[in-house]
Amino acid sequence: MDNNYSMLFPCPPSSSYTIPTTGLMNNSQSSNAFLDLKPSNNNDGEDVKGDEGNVKKKGEKKAKKPKYAFQTRSQVDILDDGYRWRKYGQKAVKNNKFPRSYYRCTHQGCNVKKQVQRLTKDEGVVVTTYEGVHTHPIEKTTDNFEHILSQMQIYTPF
């Protein structure tokens, strides 16, 4: 694999958030690139302190991370995508007999999350939703991963 930092799932995100076309950030770049932005001098609204001391306007929404959803026909729920994941939750979903599982990337400083759930109407299909972009290269490449990528269908109900 020539470029470890190329984006694995290039497709438009579900929200209006835009992704830089340069791919993933390398280790020398900060994952908190927006922390250096200064608030505007326009004080129309009431200022509210955020968690990290940044000043933001009351009612201002946090920028959403890009989300990508994929449908894959598989007998197993956990697909090997080359990254390492830690399960941090599971919950029953209304109108679906299968639970949704929640995972975080285990690489230090990487805040990517994924959700995995089977479809009720087609039990052979697993929907995997990724939130965010990895800040590091794939930890383990496998032939199995190439096979999964070739069979993926993009699922965009967002």
Contacts in CASP RR format, 6 or more apart in sequence:
PFRMAT RR
TARGET T0000
AUTHOR 0000-0000-0000
METHOD contacts of the structure
MODEL  1
MDNNYSMLFPCPPSSSYTIPTTGLMNNSQSSNAFLDLKPSNNNDGEDVKG
DEGNVKKKGEKKAKKPKYAFQTRSQVDILDDGYRWRKYGQKAVKNNKFPR
SYYRCTHQGCNVKKQVQRLTKDEGVVVTTYEGVHTHPIEKTTDNFEHILS
QMQIYTPF
1 138 0 8 1.000
1 141 0 8 1.000
4 137 0 8 1.000
4 138 0 8 1.000
5 23 0 8 1.000
5 24 0 8 1.000
5 25 0 8 1.000
5 26 0 8 1.000
5 137 0 8 1.000
6 23 0 8 1.000
6 24 0 8 1.000
7 19 0 8 1.000
7 23 0 8 1.000
7 24 0 8 1.000
7 133 0 8 1.000
8 81 0 8 1.000
8 138 0 8 1.000
8 149 0 8 1.000
9 68 0 8 1.000
9 70 0 8 1.000
9 130 0 8 1.000
11 68 0 8 1.000
11 154 0 8 1.000
13 19 0 8 1.000
13 66 0 8 1.000
13 67 0 8 1.000
13 68 0 8 1.000
14 66 0 8 1.000
14 67 0 8 1.000
14 68 0 8 1.000
14 69 0 8 1.000
14 156 0 8 1.000
14 158 0 8 1.000
15 64 0 8 1.000
15 66 0 8 1.000
15 67 0 8 1.000
15 158 0 8 1.000
17 63 0 8 1.000
17 64 0 8 1.000
17 65 0 8 1.000
17 66 0 8 1.000
19 66 0 8 1.000
19 133 0 8 1.000
23 133 0 8 1.000
24 133 0 8 1.000
24 134 0 8 1.000
24 135 0 8 1.000
24 136 0 8 1.000
24 137 0 8 1.000
25 31 0 8 1.000
25 33 0 8 1.000
25 133 0 8 1.000
25 135 0 8 1.000
27 135 0 8 1.000
27 136 0 8 1.000
31 109 0 8 1.000
31 110 0 8 1.000
31 111 0 8 1.000
31 135 0 8 1.000
34 63 0 8 1.000
35 52 0 8 1.000
35 54 0 8 1.000
39 54 0 8 1.000
39 55 0 8 1.000
39 56 0 8 1.000
44 57 0 8 1.000
45 57 0 8 1.000
45 58 0 8 1.000
46 57 0 8 1.000
46 58 0 8 1.000
47 55 0 8 1.000
47 56 0 8 1.000
47 57 0 8 1.000
47 58 0 8 1.000
48 55 0 8 1.000
48 56 0 8 1.000
48 57 0 8 1.000
48 58 0 8 1.000
48 59 0 8 1.000
49 55 0 8 1.000
50 56 0 8 1.000
65 111 0 8 1.000
65 131 0 8 1.000
65 132 0 8 1.000
65 133 0 8 1.000
66 131 0 8 1.000
66 132 0 8 1.000
66 133 0 8 1.000
67 129 0 8 1.000
67 130 0 8 1.000
67 131 0 8 1.000
67 132 0 8 1.000
67 158 0 8 1.000
68 129 0 8 1.000
68 130 0 8 1.000
68 154 0 8 1.000
69 127 0 8 1.000
69 128 0 8 1.000
69 129 0 8 1.000
69 130 0 8 1.000
69 154 0 8 1.000
69 155 0 8 1.000
69 156 0 8 1.000
69 157 0 8 1.000
69 158 0 8 1.000
70 127 0 8 1.000
70 128 0 8 1.000
70 129 0 8 1.000
70 130 0 8 1.000
70 152 0 8 1.000
70 153 0 8 1.000
70 154 0 8 1.000
70 155 0 8 1.000
71 119 0 8 1.000
71 125 0 8 1.000
71 126 0 8 1.000
71 127 0 8 1.000
71 152 0 8 1.000
71 153 0 8 1.000
71 154 0 8 1.000
71 155 0 8 1.000
72 79 0 8 1.000
72 125 0 8 1.000
72 126 0 8 1.000
72 128 0 8 1.000
72 148 0 8 1.000
72 151 0 8 1.000
72 152 0 8 1.000
72 153 0 8 1.000
73 124 0 8 1.000
73 125 0 8 1.000
73 126 0 8 1.000
73 151 0 8 1.000
74 124 0 8 1.000
74 125 0 8 1.000
74 126 0 8 1.000
74 148 0 8 1.000
75 124 0 8 1.000
76 126 0 8 1.000
77 101 0 8 1.000
77 116 0 8 1.000
77 118 0 8 1.000
77 126 0 8 1.000
78 116 0 8 1.000
79 116 0 8 1.000
79 126 0 8 1.000
79 128 0 8 1.000
79 148 0 8 1.000
80 142 0 8 1.000
80 144 0 8 1.000
80 145 0 8 1.000
80 148 0 8 1.000
81 128 0 8 1.000
81 145 0 8 1.000
81 148 0 8 1.000
82 138 0 8 1.000
82 139 0 8 1.000
82 140 0 8 1.000
82 141 0 8 1.000
82 142 0 8 1.000
82 145 0 8 1.000
83 105 0 8 1.000
83 107 0 8 1.000
83 112 0 8 1.000
83 134 0 8 1.000
83 138 0 8 1.000
83 139 0 8 1.000
84 105 0 8 1.000
84 106 0 8 1.000
84 107 0 8 1.000
84 139 0 8 1.000
84 140 0 8 1.000
85 103 0 8 1.000
85 104 0 8 1.000
85 105 0 8 1.000
85 106 0 8 1.000
85 114 0 8 1.000
86 103 0 8 1.000
86 104 0 8 1.000
86 106 0 8 1.000
87 101 0 8 1.000
87 102 0 8 1.000
87 103 0 8 1.000
88 102 0 8 1.000
88 103 0 8 1.000
88 104 0 8 1.000
89 101 0 8 1.000
89 102 0 8 1.000
90 99 0 8 1.000
90 100 0 8 1.000
90 101 0 8 1.000
90 102 0 8 1.000
91 99 0 8 1.000
91 100 0 8 1.000
91 102 0 8 1.000
92 99 0 8 1.000
93 99 0 8 1.000
93 100 0 8 1.000
93 117 0 8 1.000
95 120 0 8 1.000
96 117 0 8 1.000
96 118 0 8 1.000
96 119 0 8 1.000
96 120 0 8 1.000
97 120 0 8 1.000
98 117 0 8 1.000
98 118 0 8 1.000
98 119 0 8 1.000
98 120 0 8 1.000
98 123 0 8 1.000
99 117 0 8 1.000
100 115 0 8 1.000
100 116 0 8 1.000
100 117 0 8 1.000
101 115 0 8 1.000
101 116 0 8 1.000
101 117 0 8 1.000
102 113 0 8 1.000
102 114 0 8 1.000
102 115 0 8 1.000
103 113 0 8 1.000
103 114 0 8 1.000
103 115 0 8 1.000
103 116 0 8 1.000
104 111 0 8 1.000
104 112 0 8 1.000
104 113 0 8 1.000
105 111 0 8 1.000
105 112 0 8 1.000
105 113 0 8 1.000
105 134 0 8 1.000
107 134 0 8 1.000
107 135 0 8 1.000
107 136 0 8 1.000
107 139 0 8 1.000
109 135 0 8 1.000
110 134 0 8 1.000
110 135 0 8 1.000
110 136 0 8 1.000
111 132 0 8 1.000
112 130 0 8 1.000
112 131 0 8 1.000
112 132 0 8 1.000
112 133 0 8 1.000
112 134 0 8 1.000
113 130 0 8 1.000
113 131 0 8 1.000
113 132 0 8 1.000
114 128 0 8 1.000
114 129 0 8 1.000
114 130 0 8 1.000
114 131 0 8 1.000
115 128 0 8 1.000
115 129 0 8 1.000
115 131 0 8 1.000
116 126 0 8 1.000
116 127 0 8 1.000
116 128 0 8 1.000
116 129 0 8 1.000
117 126 0 8 1.000
117 127 0 8 1.000
118 124 0 8 1.000
118 125 0 8 1.000
118 126 0 8 1.000
118 127 0 8 1.000
119 125 0 8 1.000
119 126 0 8 1.000
119 127 0 8 1.000
127 155 0 8 1.000
END
